[in-house]
Amino acid sequence: MRKKIIFNVASIFILILVQTTILDYIKIKGIKPNLVLIYVICMSILEGSKEGAVIGFFSGLLQDIVSGKILGLYSLFSMYLGAIVGFASKKLYKDNILVVVVFTFFLTGFYECGVYFAGKIGDLQSQHFLYFLKWRAFPEALYNSVFSMLMYFLLLRINARINLESRTTKMY
């Protein structure tokens, strides 16, 4: 359990660091992948709704602190997203990469639309919705779907190793 917590905290910090620095160099038409969102989706599929909600809340809170204009926006959306994905993944075959890609594509669109409408309410968003969908939400959903395949394979292996080690370690 302790290793999982340390792994998740370290992963979130590293992903936020990479997302806010290195990924600025691989933007395609101003769009970069949302690694933290991909991480929340992948871990929610692997761990379930409770862990997904916790990971989503804390990763979103860190995103709010680093880059958010409205404190709590990313944490709220990420928490709900993690809980929904974790709940929906109970009946899914977790080794199927297509599940991860489809979840990532649609939930990125849902997440970005939520951020868009919250920005509209807070008068922080000036783009027309269809323009936003075409030039922001859809390309980011595609980008995230590609990155989700890589991240899920990596997390699947790491998660299996951590679970195996935690089962073989005796608690005194």
Rosetta constraint file for C-alpha pairs under 8 A:
AtomPair CA 1 CA 5 HARMONIC 6.43 0.50
AtomPair CA 1 CA 166 HARMONIC 6.91 0.50
AtomPair CA 2 CA 6 HARMONIC 6.23 0.50
AtomPair CA 3 CA 7 HARMONIC 5.91 0.50
AtomPair CA 3 CA 162 HARMONIC 7.01 0.50
AtomPair CA 4 CA 8 HARMONIC 6.03 0.50
AtomPair CA 4 CA 162 HARMONIC 6.89 0.50
AtomPair CA 5 CA 9 HARMONIC 6.12 0.50
AtomPair CA 6 CA 10 HARMONIC 6.01 0.50
AtomPair CA 7 CA 11 HARMONIC 5.91 0.50
AtomPair CA 8 CA 12 HARMONIC 6.07 0.50
AtomPair CA 8 CA 55 HARMONIC 7.46 0.50
AtomPair CA 9 CA 13 HARMONIC 6.29 0.50
AtomPair CA 10 CA 14 HARMONIC 6.12 0.50
AtomPair CA 11 CA 15 HARMONIC 5.97 0.50
AtomPair CA 12 CA 16 HARMONIC 6.09 0.50
AtomPair CA 12 CA 36 HARMONIC 6.76 0.50
AtomPair CA 12 CA 39 HARMONIC 7.96 0.50
AtomPair CA 12 CA 59 HARMONIC 6.05 0.50
AtomPair CA 13 CA 17 HARMONIC 6.14 0.50
AtomPair CA 14 CA 18 HARMONIC 6.11 0.50
AtomPair CA 15 CA 19 HARMONIC 5.86 0.50
AtomPair CA 15 CA 35 HARMONIC 6.12 0.50
AtomPair CA 15 CA 36 HARMONIC 6.09 0.50
AtomPair CA 16 CA 20 HARMONIC 6.05 0.50
AtomPair CA 16 CA 35 HARMONIC 7.54 0.50
AtomPair CA 16 CA 36 HARMONIC 6.57 0.50
AtomPair CA 16 CA 62 HARMONIC 7.87 0.50
AtomPair CA 16 CA 63 HARMONIC 7.05 0.50
AtomPair CA 17 CA 21 HARMONIC 6.15 0.50
AtomPair CA 17 CA 22 HARMONIC 7.93 0.50
AtomPair CA 18 CA 22 HARMONIC 5.14 0.50
AtomPair CA 18 CA 23 HARMONIC 6.27 0.50
AtomPair CA 19 CA 23 HARMONIC 5.21 0.50
AtomPair CA 19 CA 24 HARMONIC 7.44 0.50
AtomPair CA 19 CA 33 HARMONIC 7.78 0.50
AtomPair CA 19 CA 34 HARMONIC 6.98 0.50
AtomPair CA 19 CA 35 HARMONIC 6.46 0.50
AtomPair CA 19 CA 36 HARMONIC 7.88 0.50
AtomPair CA 20 CA 24 HARMONIC 6.93 0.50
AtomPair CA 21 CA 25 HARMONIC 7.98 0.50
AtomPair CA 22 CA 26 HARMONIC 7.59 0.50
AtomPair CA 23 CA 27 HARMONIC 6.57 0.50
AtomPair CA 23 CA 32 HARMONIC 6.37 0.50
AtomPair CA 23 CA 33 HARMONIC 7.61 0.50
AtomPair CA 24 CA 32 HARMONIC 7.01 0.50
AtomPair CA 26 CA 32 HARMONIC 6.88 0.50
AtomPair CA 27 CA 31 HARMONIC 5.18 0.50
AtomPair CA 27 CA 32 HARMONIC 4.80 0.50
AtomPair CA 28 CA 32 HARMONIC 6.59 0.50
AtomPair CA 31 CA 136 HARMONIC 6.88 0.50
AtomPair CA 31 CA 139 HARMONIC 7.11 0.50
AtomPair CA 31 CA 140 HARMONIC 6.18 0.50
AtomPair CA 32 CA 140 HARMONIC 6.74 0.50
AtomPair CA 32 CA 143 HARMONIC 7.25 0.50
AtomPair CA 33 CA 140 HARMONIC 6.15 0.50
AtomPair CA 33 CA 143 HARMONIC 5.65 0.50
AtomPair CA 33 CA 144 HARMONIC 5.18 0.50
AtomPair CA 33 CA 147 HARMONIC 7.35 0.50
AtomPair CA 34 CA 38 HARMONIC 6.40 0.50
AtomPair CA 34 CA 140 HARMONIC 7.74 0.50
AtomPair CA 34 CA 144 HARMONIC 6.45 0.50
AtomPair CA 35 CA 39 HARMONIC 6.06 0.50
AtomPair CA 35 CA 144 HARMONIC 7.49 0.50
AtomPair CA 35 CA 147 HARMONIC 7.84 0.50
AtomPair CA 36 CA 40 HARMONIC 6.24 0.50
AtomPair CA 36 CA 59 HARMONIC 6.78 0.50
AtomPair CA 36 CA 60 HARMONIC 7.97 0.50
AtomPair CA 37 CA 41 HARMONIC 6.27 0.50
AtomPair CA 37 CA 78 HARMONIC 7.19 0.50
AtomPair CA 37 CA 108 HARMONIC 7.61 0.50
AtomPair CA 38 CA 42 HARMONIC 6.10 0.50
AtomPair CA 38 CA 104 HARMONIC 6.74 0.50
AtomPair CA 38 CA 144 HARMONIC 6.64 0.50
AtomPair CA 38 CA 147 HARMONIC 7.68 0.50
AtomPair CA 38 CA 148 HARMONIC 5.84 0.50
AtomPair CA 38 CA 151 HARMONIC 7.66 0.50
AtomPair CA 39 CA 43 HARMONIC 5.95 0.50
AtomPair CA 39 CA 148 HARMONIC 7.97 0.50
AtomPair CA 39 CA 151 HARMONIC 7.35 0.50
AtomPair CA 40 CA 44 HARMONIC 5.91 0.50
AtomPair CA 40 CA 52 HARMONIC 6.40 0.50
AtomPair CA 40 CA 55 HARMONIC 6.37 0.50
AtomPair CA 40 CA 56 HARMONIC 5.53 0.50
AtomPair CA 40 CA 59 HARMONIC 7.83 0.50
AtomPair CA 40 CA 78 HARMONIC 7.24 0.50
AtomPair CA 40 CA 81 HARMONIC 7.93 0.50
AtomPair CA 40 CA 82 HARMONIC 5.95 0.50
AtomPair CA 41 CA 45 HARMONIC 6.28 0.50
AtomPair CA 41 CA 52 HARMONIC 7.57 0.50
AtomPair CA 41 CA 81 HARMONIC 7.51 0.50
AtomPair CA 41 CA 82 HARMONIC 6.17 0.50
AtomPair CA 41 CA 85 HARMONIC 6.51 0.50
AtomPair CA 41 CA 100 HARMONIC 7.84 0.50
AtomPair CA 41 CA 103 HARMONIC 7.61 0.50
AtomPair CA 41 CA 104 HARMONIC 6.73 0.50
AtomPair CA 42 CA 46 HARMONIC 6.35 0.50
AtomPair CA 42 CA 100 HARMONIC 6.95 0.50
AtomPair CA 42 CA 148 HARMONIC 7.45 0.50
AtomPair CA 42 CA 151 HARMONIC 7.63 0.50
AtomPair CA 42 CA 152 HARMONIC 5.82 0.50
AtomPair CA 42 CA 155 HARMONIC 7.50 0.50
AtomPair CA 43 CA 47 HARMONIC 5.71 0.50
AtomPair CA 43 CA 48 HARMONIC 7.73 0.50
AtomPair CA 43 CA 51 HARMONIC 7.90 0.50
AtomPair CA 43 CA 52 HARMONIC 6.23 0.50
AtomPair CA 43 CA 55 HARMONIC 7.91 0.50
AtomPair CA 43 CA 155 HARMONIC 7.58 0.50
AtomPair CA 44 CA 48 HARMONIC 5.06 0.50
AtomPair CA 44 CA 49 HARMONIC 6.09 0.50
AtomPair CA 44 CA 51 HARMONIC 6.66 0.50
AtomPair CA 44 CA 52 HARMONIC 4.10 0.50
AtomPair CA 44 CA 53 HARMONIC 7.62 0.50
AtomPair CA 44 CA 82 HARMONIC 5.41 0.50
AtomPair CA 44 CA 83 HARMONIC 7.19 0.50
AtomPair CA 44 CA 85 HARMONIC 5.81 0.50
AtomPair CA 44 CA 86 HARMONIC 4.54 0.50
AtomPair CA 44 CA 89 HARMONIC 7.81 0.50
AtomPair CA 45 CA 52 HARMONIC 7.77 0.50
AtomPair CA 45 CA 85 HARMONIC 6.21 0.50
AtomPair CA 45 CA 86 HARMONIC 5.25 0.50
AtomPair CA 45 CA 89 HARMONIC 5.38 0.50
AtomPair CA 45 CA 90 HARMONIC 7.95 0.50
AtomPair CA 45 CA 94 HARMONIC 6.93 0.50
AtomPair CA 45 CA 100 HARMONIC 7.87 0.50
AtomPair CA 46 CA 86 HARMONIC 7.72 0.50
AtomPair CA 46 CA 94 HARMONIC 6.86 0.50
AtomPair CA 46 CA 156 HARMONIC 7.41 0.50
AtomPair CA 46 CA 159 HARMONIC 7.91 0.50
AtomPair CA 47 CA 51 HARMONIC 5.95 0.50
AtomPair CA 47 CA 52 HARMONIC 6.61 0.50
AtomPair CA 47 CA 86 HARMONIC 6.93 0.50
AtomPair CA 48 CA 52 HARMONIC 5.84 0.50
AtomPair CA 48 CA 83 HARMONIC 7.49 0.50
AtomPair CA 48 CA 85 HARMONIC 7.63 0.50
AtomPair CA 48 CA 86 HARMONIC 3.95 0.50
AtomPair CA 48 CA 87 HARMONIC 6.23 0.50
AtomPair CA 48 CA 89 HARMONIC 7.03 0.50
AtomPair CA 48 CA 90 HARMONIC 7.04 0.50
AtomPair CA 49 CA 53 HARMONIC 5.92 0.50
AtomPair CA 49 CA 82 HARMONIC 6.24 0.50
AtomPair CA 49 CA 83 HARMONIC 4.17 0.50
AtomPair CA 49 CA 84 HARMONIC 6.57 0.50
AtomPair CA 49 CA 85 HARMONIC 6.69 0.50
AtomPair CA 49 CA 86 HARMONIC 3.63 0.50
AtomPair CA 49 CA 87 HARMONIC 4.94 0.50
AtomPair CA 50 CA 54 HARMONIC 6.37 0.50
AtomPair CA 50 CA 83 HARMONIC 6.27 0.50
AtomPair CA 50 CA 86 HARMONIC 7.31 0.50
AtomPair CA 51 CA 55 HARMONIC 6.01 0.50
AtomPair CA 51 CA 82 HARMONIC 7.81 0.50
AtomPair CA 51 CA 83 HARMONIC 7.86 0.50
AtomPair CA 51 CA 86 HARMONIC 7.92 0.50
AtomPair CA 52 CA 56 HARMONIC 5.84 0.50
AtomPair CA 52 CA 79 HARMONIC 7.18 0.50
AtomPair CA 52 CA 81 HARMONIC 7.97 0.50
AtomPair CA 52 CA 82 HARMONIC 4.17 0.50
AtomPair CA 52 CA 83 HARMONIC 5.44 0.50
AtomPair CA 52 CA 85 HARMONIC 7.53 0.50
AtomPair CA 52 CA 86 HARMONIC 5.90 0.50
AtomPair CA 53 CA 57 HARMONIC 5.99 0.50
AtomPair CA 53 CA 78 HARMONIC 7.33 0.50
AtomPair CA 53 CA 79 HARMONIC 4.37 0.50
AtomPair CA 53 CA 80 HARMONIC 6.30 0.50
AtomPair CA 53 CA 81 HARMONIC 7.25 0.50
AtomPair CA 53 CA 82 HARMONIC 4.53 0.50
AtomPair CA 53 CA 83 HARMONIC 4.60 0.50
AtomPair CA 53 CA 86 HARMONIC 8.00 0.50
AtomPair CA 54 CA 58 HARMONIC 6.30 0.50
AtomPair CA 54 CA 79 HARMONIC 6.52 0.50
AtomPair CA 54 CA 82 HARMONIC 7.73 0.50
AtomPair CA 55 CA 59 HARMONIC 5.94 0.50
AtomPair CA 55 CA 79 HARMONIC 7.25 0.50
AtomPair CA 55 CA 82 HARMONIC 7.29 0.50
AtomPair CA 56 CA 60 HARMONIC 5.80 0.50
AtomPair CA 56 CA 75 HARMONIC 6.54 0.50
AtomPair CA 56 CA 77 HARMONIC 7.95 0.50
AtomPair CA 56 CA 78 HARMONIC 4.41 0.50
AtomPair CA 56 CA 79 HARMONIC 4.23 0.50
AtomPair CA 56 CA 80 HARMONIC 7.52 0.50
AtomPair CA 56 CA 81 HARMONIC 7.18 0.50
AtomPair CA 56 CA 82 HARMONIC 5.40 0.50
AtomPair CA 57 CA 61 HARMONIC 6.01 0.50
AtomPair CA 57 CA 74 HARMONIC 7.97 0.50
AtomPair CA 57 CA 75 HARMONIC 4.56 0.50
AtomPair CA 57 CA 76 HARMONIC 6.42 0.50
AtomPair CA 57 CA 78 HARMONIC 5.81 0.50
AtomPair CA 57 CA 79 HARMONIC 4.40 0.50
AtomPair CA 58 CA 62 HARMONIC 6.25 0.50
AtomPair CA 58 CA 75 HARMONIC 6.60 0.50
AtomPair CA 59 CA 63 HARMONIC 6.23 0.50
AtomPair CA 59 CA 75 HARMONIC 6.82 0.50
AtomPair CA 59 CA 78 HARMONIC 7.52 0.50
AtomPair CA 60 CA 64 HARMONIC 6.06 0.50
AtomPair CA 60 CA 72 HARMONIC 7.58 0.50
AtomPair CA 60 CA 73 HARMONIC 7.73 0.50
AtomPair CA 60 CA 74 HARMONIC 4.55 0.50
AtomPair CA 60 CA 75 HARMONIC 3.59 0.50
AtomPair CA 60 CA 76 HARMONIC 7.16 0.50
AtomPair CA 60 CA 77 HARMONIC 7.59 0.50
AtomPair CA 60 CA 78 HARMONIC 5.60 0.50
AtomPair CA 60 CA 79 HARMONIC 7.41 0.50
AtomPair CA 61 CA 65 HARMONIC 6.25 0.50
AtomPair CA 61 CA 71 HARMONIC 7.71 0.50
AtomPair CA 61 CA 72 HARMONIC 6.29 0.50
AtomPair CA 61 CA 74 HARMONIC 6.48 0.50
AtomPair CA 61 CA 75 HARMONIC 4.62 0.50
AtomPair CA 62 CA 66 HARMONIC 6.14 0.50
AtomPair CA 62 CA 75 HARMONIC 7.89 0.50
AtomPair CA 63 CA 67 HARMONIC 5.74 0.50
AtomPair CA 63 CA 68 HARMONIC 6.34 0.50
AtomPair CA 63 CA 74 HARMONIC 6.57 0.50
AtomPair CA 63 CA 75 HARMONIC 7.59 0.50
AtomPair CA 64 CA 68 HARMONIC 4.03 0.50
AtomPair CA 64 CA 69 HARMONIC 7.18 0.50
AtomPair CA 64 CA 70 HARMONIC 7.12 0.50
AtomPair CA 64 CA 71 HARMONIC 5.41 0.50
AtomPair CA 64 CA 72 HARMONIC 6.24 0.50
AtomPair CA 64 CA 73 HARMONIC 6.95 0.50
AtomPair CA 64 CA 74 HARMONIC 5.86 0.50
AtomPair CA 64 CA 75 HARMONIC 6.94 0.50
AtomPair CA 65 CA 71 HARMONIC 7.03 0.50
AtomPair CA 68 CA 73 HARMONIC 7.55 0.50
AtomPair CA 68 CA 74 HARMONIC 7.36 0.50
AtomPair CA 72 CA 76 HARMONIC 5.89 0.50
AtomPair CA 73 CA 77 HARMONIC 6.30 0.50
AtomPair CA 73 CA 115 HARMONIC 7.48 0.50
AtomPair CA 73 CA 118 HARMONIC 7.90 0.50
AtomPair CA 74 CA 78 HARMONIC 5.79 0.50
AtomPair CA 74 CA 115 HARMONIC 7.80 0.50
AtomPair CA 75 CA 79 HARMONIC 5.87 0.50
AtomPair CA 76 CA 80 HARMONIC 6.31 0.50
AtomPair CA 77 CA 81 HARMONIC 5.98 0.50
AtomPair CA 77 CA 111 HARMONIC 6.78 0.50
AtomPair CA 77 CA 114 HARMONIC 7.53 0.50
AtomPair CA 78 CA 82 HARMONIC 5.97 0.50
AtomPair CA 78 CA 111 HARMONIC 7.99 0.50
AtomPair CA 79 CA 83 HARMONIC 6.26 0.50
AtomPair CA 80 CA 84 HARMONIC 6.06 0.50
AtomPair CA 81 CA 85 HARMONIC 6.05 0.50
AtomPair CA 81 CA 107 HARMONIC 7.61 0.50
AtomPair CA 81 CA 111 HARMONIC 7.76 0.50
AtomPair CA 82 CA 86 HARMONIC 5.96 0.50
AtomPair CA 83 CA 87 HARMONIC 6.03 0.50
AtomPair CA 84 CA 88 HARMONIC 6.06 0.50
AtomPair CA 85 CA 89 HARMONIC 5.92 0.50
AtomPair CA 85 CA 103 HARMONIC 7.83 0.50
AtomPair CA 86 CA 90 HARMONIC 6.78 0.50
AtomPair CA 88 CA 92 HARMONIC 7.52 0.50
AtomPair CA 89 CA 93 HARMONIC 7.85 0.50
AtomPair CA 89 CA 94 HARMONIC 7.56 0.50
AtomPair CA 92 CA 99 HARMONIC 7.78 0.50
AtomPair CA 93 CA 99 HARMONIC 7.91 0.50
AtomPair CA 94 CA 99 HARMONIC 7.63 0.50
AtomPair CA 96 CA 100 HARMONIC 7.29 0.50
AtomPair CA 97 CA 101 HARMONIC 6.34 0.50
AtomPair CA 97 CA 149 HARMONIC 6.53 0.50
AtomPair CA 97 CA 152 HARMONIC 7.71 0.50
AtomPair CA 98 CA 102 HARMONIC 6.07 0.50
AtomPair CA 99 CA 103 HARMONIC 6.02 0.50
AtomPair CA 100 CA 104 HARMONIC 5.92 0.50
AtomPair CA 100 CA 145 HARMONIC 7.88 0.50
AtomPair CA 100 CA 148 HARMONIC 6.88 0.50
AtomPair CA 100 CA 149 HARMONIC 7.16 0.50
AtomPair CA 100 CA 152 HARMONIC 7.48 0.50
AtomPair CA 101 CA 105 HARMONIC 6.07 0.50
AtomPair CA 101 CA 145 HARMONIC 5.00 0.50
AtomPair CA 101 CA 146 HARMONIC 7.38 0.50
AtomPair CA 101 CA 148 HARMONIC 6.37 0.50
AtomPair CA 101 CA 149 HARMONIC 6.61 0.50
AtomPair CA 102 CA 106 HARMONIC 6.26 0.50
AtomPair CA 102 CA 145 HARMONIC 7.42 0.50
AtomPair CA 103 CA 107 HARMONIC 5.78 0.50
AtomPair CA 104 CA 108 HARMONIC 5.74 0.50
AtomPair CA 104 CA 141 HARMONIC 7.00 0.50
AtomPair CA 104 CA 144 HARMONIC 6.62 0.50
AtomPair CA 104 CA 145 HARMONIC 5.52 0.50
AtomPair CA 104 CA 148 HARMONIC 6.92 0.50
AtomPair CA 105 CA 109 HARMONIC 6.54 0.50
AtomPair CA 105 CA 141 HARMONIC 4.69 0.50
AtomPair CA 105 CA 142 HARMONIC 6.26 0.50
AtomPair CA 105 CA 144 HARMONIC 6.87 0.50
AtomPair CA 105 CA 145 HARMONIC 5.46 0.50
AtomPair CA 106 CA 110 HARMONIC 6.25 0.50
AtomPair CA 106 CA 141 HARMONIC 7.10 0.50
AtomPair CA 107 CA 111 HARMONIC 5.83 0.50
AtomPair CA 108 CA 112 HARMONIC 5.98 0.50
AtomPair CA 108 CA 137 HARMONIC 7.26 0.50
AtomPair CA 108 CA 140 HARMONIC 7.29 0.50
AtomPair CA 108 CA 141 HARMONIC 5.21 0.50
AtomPair CA 108 CA 144 HARMONIC 7.42 0.50
AtomPair CA 109 CA 113 HARMONIC 6.06 0.50
AtomPair CA 109 CA 137 HARMONIC 5.36 0.50
AtomPair CA 109 CA 138 HARMONIC 6.57 0.50
AtomPair CA 109 CA 140 HARMONIC 7.92 0.50
AtomPair CA 109 CA 141 HARMONIC 5.94 0.50
AtomPair CA 110 CA 114 HARMONIC 6.21 0.50
AtomPair CA 111 CA 115 HARMONIC 6.31 0.50
AtomPair CA 112 CA 116 HARMONIC 6.00 0.50
AtomPair CA 112 CA 137 HARMONIC 5.88 0.50
AtomPair CA 113 CA 117 HARMONIC 6.15 0.50
AtomPair CA 113 CA 133 HARMONIC 7.91 0.50
AtomPair CA 113 CA 137 HARMONIC 7.25 0.50
AtomPair CA 114 CA 118 HARMONIC 6.12 0.50
AtomPair CA 115 CA 119 HARMONIC 6.04 0.50
AtomPair CA 116 CA 120 HARMONIC 6.19 0.50
AtomPair CA 116 CA 125 HARMONIC 6.68 0.50
AtomPair CA 117 CA 121 HARMONIC 6.20 0.50
AtomPair CA 118 CA 122 HARMONIC 6.17 0.50
AtomPair CA 119 CA 123 HARMONIC 5.84 0.50
AtomPair CA 119 CA 124 HARMONIC 4.71 0.50
AtomPair CA 119 CA 125 HARMONIC 4.95 0.50
AtomPair CA 120 CA 124 HARMONIC 5.88 0.50
AtomPair CA 120 CA 125 HARMONIC 4.90 0.50
AtomPair CA 120 CA 126 HARMONIC 7.20 0.50
AtomPair CA 127 CA 131 HARMONIC 6.69 0.50
AtomPair CA 127 CA 132 HARMONIC 6.25 0.50
AtomPair CA 128 CA 132 HARMONIC 6.18 0.50
AtomPair CA 129 CA 133 HARMONIC 6.18 0.50
AtomPair CA 130 CA 134 HARMONIC 6.13 0.50
AtomPair CA 131 CA 135 HARMONIC 5.95 0.50
AtomPair CA 131 CA 136 HARMONIC 7.81 0.50
AtomPair CA 132 CA 136 HARMONIC 5.18 0.50
AtomPair CA 132 CA 137 HARMONIC 6.37 0.50
AtomPair CA 133 CA 137 HARMONIC 4.75 0.50
AtomPair CA 133 CA 138 HARMONIC 5.74 0.50
AtomPair CA 134 CA 138 HARMONIC 5.71 0.50
AtomPair CA 134 CA 139 HARMONIC 7.32 0.50
AtomPair CA 135 CA 139 HARMONIC 6.37 0.50
AtomPair CA 136 CA 140 HARMONIC 6.01 0.50
AtomPair CA 137 CA 141 HARMONIC 6.01 0.50
AtomPair CA 138 CA 142 HARMONIC 6.34 0.50
AtomPair CA 139 CA 143 HARMONIC 6.12 0.50
AtomPair CA 140 CA 144 HARMONIC 5.90 0.50
AtomPair CA 141 CA 145 HARMONIC 6.06 0.50
AtomPair CA 142 CA 146 HARMONIC 6.49 0.50
AtomPair CA 143 CA 147 HARMONIC 6.46 0.50
AtomPair CA 144 CA 148 HARMONIC 5.85 0.50
AtomPair CA 145 CA 149 HARMONIC 6.75 0.50
AtomPair CA 146 CA 150 HARMONIC 7.30 0.50
AtomPair CA 147 CA 151 HARMONIC 6.24 0.50
AtomPair CA 148 CA 152 HARMONIC 5.73 0.50
AtomPair CA 149 CA 153 HARMONIC 6.34 0.50
AtomPair CA 150 CA 154 HARMONIC 6.45 0.50
AtomPair CA 151 CA 155 HARMONIC 6.03 0.50
AtomPair CA 152 CA 156 HARMONIC 5.79 0.50
AtomPair CA 153 CA 157 HARMONIC 6.44 0.50
AtomPair CA 154 CA 158 HARMONIC 6.30 0.50
AtomPair CA 155 CA 159 HARMONIC 5.70 0.50
AtomPair CA 156 CA 160 HARMONIC 6.11 0.50
AtomPair CA 157 CA 161 HARMONIC 6.29 0.50
AtomPair CA 158 CA 162 HARMONIC 6.20 0.50
AtomPair CA 159 CA 163 HARMONIC 6.04 0.50
AtomPair CA 160 CA 164 HARMONIC 6.04 0.50
AtomPair CA 161 CA 165 HARMONIC 6.15 0.50
AtomPair CA 162 CA 166 HARMONIC 6.10 0.50
AtomPair CA 163 CA 167 HARMONIC 6.21 0.50
AtomPair CA 164 CA 168 HARMONIC 6.34 0.50
AtomPair CA 165 CA 169 HARMONIC 6.08 0.50
